[in-house]
Structure formats: C-alpha cells, structure tokens
Amino acid sequence: MTDDRKGYKIREDNLGEIQIADEVVAIIAGLAATEVEGVSSMAGNITNDLVSRLGMKNLSKGVRISMNSNVVSVDLAINIAYGYEIPVVSEKVQDRVKTAIENMTGLEVDKVNIRIAQVDMKAEK
C-alpha cells in the first residue's frame, strides 16, 4: 500500500495487487457479530463510546485483527443482552465472523476470540 495503514495482500498477478486494510476486516467482523441474536452491541473504549453517542458510528470498535503467516486472528469484545446463554451466543458469533471474513475477503481465519465486556440489562430477551 502507498500509505501507512496496515493491510493484507490477498492477490498479486500481472494486473496488479489487491490489498485489504485492517479496518475493512474489522468492520466485517463487527457487522457480522452484531447480526447475531443476543449481541446488544460491540464493546469499546470510552473514546469509541463517545463517538457512537455523537452519531459517528465506529463499526470496528471492540475488534482487533492480527495476521500471522497469512492467517487472520480476530479478538472481539461484545456486550450481550440479558437472558441469553453466553456460550451459545459466543459460538454463533465465532461462526458468523469466521464465515463472513472468509467469504468476503478470501483470507483464512484461524481464531475468533470473544470477550464478554458486559451484560446489557436494557436489551432483554
């Protein structure tokens, strides 16, 4: 890439190369996670929470992407709605995130680690 942002090369041939920025993979992971029933929101730091309240939605908050030997690992921090089984929701999130990243980018996903940041009492089952 010509700028300083980190990205992943997914293909290079005689037409050129294709790279995907970290932020794109993180957004895919965040969107996939929030589509799972029982996930009330992505968890983030204070700055991310402030940004969300101001109306500038940061779709990658609570997501960290790392790559080692062309294999992606994802760390997600989520808020879960009260009344849902944490292990069941977490497994669904892992499956959904892995499938979304692999289907949309062609990258291989090795791990999807989930951290439950809080139980959202306002978003009951």
For each residue, the residues with C-beta under 8 A, 3 or more apart:
1: 5 7 19 21
2:
3:
4:
5: 1 21 22 23
6: 21 22
7: 1 19 20 21 22
8: 19 20 22 25 67 70 72 105 107
9: 12 17 18 19
10: 18 19 20 105 106 107
11: 17 18 106
12: 9 16 17 18
13: 16 17
14:
15:
16: 12 13
17: 9 11 12 13
18: 9 10 11 12
19: 1 7 8 9 10
20: 7 8 10 24 25 105 107
21: 1 5 6 7 24 25
22: 5 6 7 8 25 26 65
23: 5 26 27 60
24: 20 21 27 28 105
25: 8 20 21 22 28 29 65 72 74 101 105 107
26: 22 23 29 30 59 60 63 64 65
27: 23 24 30 31 59 60 63
28: 24 25 31 32 97 100 101 104 105
29: 25 26 32 33 60 63 65 74 76 97 100 101 112
30: 26 27 33 34 42 59 60 61 62 63 76
31: 27 28 34 35 59 100
32: 28 29 35 36 93 96 97 99 100 101
33: 29 30 36 39 42 63 76 78 93 96 97
34: 30 31 39 41 42
35: 31 32 39 96
36: 32 33 39 89 92 93 96
37: 84 89 92
38: 80 81 84 85 88 89 92 125
39: 33 34 35 36 42 78 79 80 81 89 93
40: 79 80 81 120 122 123
41: 34 78 79 120
42: 30 33 34 39 59 61 62 63 76 77 78 79
43: 61 62 77 78 79 115 117 118
44: 47 48 49 52 58 61 62 77
45: 48 49 61
46: 49 50
47: 44 50 51
48: 44 45 51 52 58 61 62
49: 44 45 46 52 53 61
50: 46 47 53 54
51: 47 48 54 56 57 58 61
52: 44 48 49 55 56 57 58 61
53: 49 50
54: 50 51
55: 52
56: 51 52
57: 51 52
58: 44 48 51 52 61
59: 26 27 30 31 42
60: 23 26 27 29 30 63
61: 30 42 43 44 45 48 49 51 52 58
62: 30 42 43 44 48 76 77 78 117
63: 26 27 29 30 33 42 60 74 75 76 77
64: 26 74 75
65: 22 25 26 29 72 73 74 75
66: 72 73 75
67: 8 70 71 72 73 107
68: 71 73 110
69:
70: 8 67 107 108
71: 67 68 107 108 109 110
72: 8 25 65 66 67 101 107 108 109 110
73: 65 66 67 68 109 110 111 112 113
74: 25 29 63 64 65 97 98 101 109 111 112 113
75: 63 64 65 66 113 115
76: 29 30 33 42 62 63 93 97 112 113 114 115
77: 42 43 44 62 63 115 116 117
78: 33 39 41 42 43 62 93 114 115 116 117
79: 39 40 41 42 43 116 117 118 119 120
80: 38 39 40 84 86 89 116 118 119 120
81: 38 39 40 84 119 120 123 124 125
82: 119 120 121 123 124 125
83: 124 125
84: 37 38 80 81 88 89 125
85: 38 88 89
86: 80 89 90 116
87: 90 91
88: 38 84 85 91 92
89: 36 37 38 39 80 84 85 86 92 93
90: 86 87 93 94 114 116
91: 87 88 94 95
92: 36 37 38 88 89 95 96
93: 32 33 36 39 76 78 89 90 96 97 112 114
94: 90 91 97 98 112 114
95: 91 92 98 99
96: 32 33 35 36 92 93 99 100
97: 28 29 32 33 74 76 93 94 100 101 109 112
98: 74 94 95 101 102 109 112
99: 32 95 96 102 103
100: 28 29 31 32 96 97 103 104
101: 25 28 29 32 72 74 97 98 104 105 107 109
102: 98 99 105 106 107 108 109
103: 99 100
104: 28 100 101
105: 8 10 20 24 25 28 101 102
106: 10 11 102
107: 8 10 20 25 67 70 71 72 101 102
108: 70 71 72 102
109: 71 72 73 74 97 98 101 102 112
110: 68 71 72 73
111: 73 74
112: 29 73 74 76 93 94 97 98 109
113: 73 74 75 76
114: 76 78 90 93 94
115: 43 75 76 77 78
116: 77 78 79 80 86 90 119
117: 43 62 77 78 79
118: 43 79 80
119: 79 80 81 82 116
120: 40 41 79 80 81 82 123
121: 82 124
122: 40
123: 40 81 82 120
124: 81 82 83 121
125: 38 81 82 83 84
